[in-house]
Amino acid sequence: MEILIARSKHIKYAQAISEEIDASAKVRGTGIARRSPEYIASKMEKQQAIIALSEGQIAGFCYIEVWGQGQYLAHSGLIVFPKYRGNGLAKIIKKKTLEYSQKCYPEAKIFGITTGKAVMKINSDLGYKPVHFSELTDDLEFWKGCQSCKNYDVLIRTERTMCLCTGMLYEGPKKGTSKKSNWKKLFSTKKRS
């Protein structure tokens, strides 16, 4: 398994990523802001994404969005393709995205919004805390991205103070957790006896 910073050469996976994000949301019955293959490709071109590949096949993906003139970052579009689920890959991708974000934007506040229980657990394990939407960016461009979500009417009715999503802000690792990345360990090629 390779966990890499996505680049222009990975654009060939953009269509599949876009379709899998949409399909996954439909299966879960949750709201999600849809992203076109062109949008995903732009994230790859700008090196604002992490991609997981297994023997040349797309296994997972997550991208970074910059808001409020660099004061805030959001990690979005976290997806693991069905064949690769159940092995902790989503957490590894999210952690790698977090580490990369901190390196590229050390002063930014990092947040996410989600309706997914699994993503909330991953975020919590990595040091995110649930917060009120007022603690997230007030950049209107961010909130426009929610327009394609089936729950957008809730967000608008409440004047962006609440929705069915949970807002989570990164506050650092929980006490007793290691900062060392474990993605290499999880996907080592070492044979078991």
Summary of the structure (lengths in Angstrom):
residues: 193
radius of gyration: 16.2
end to end distance: 20.8
largest distance: 58.3
contacts: 542
relative contact order: 0.15
helix: 42%
strand: 23%
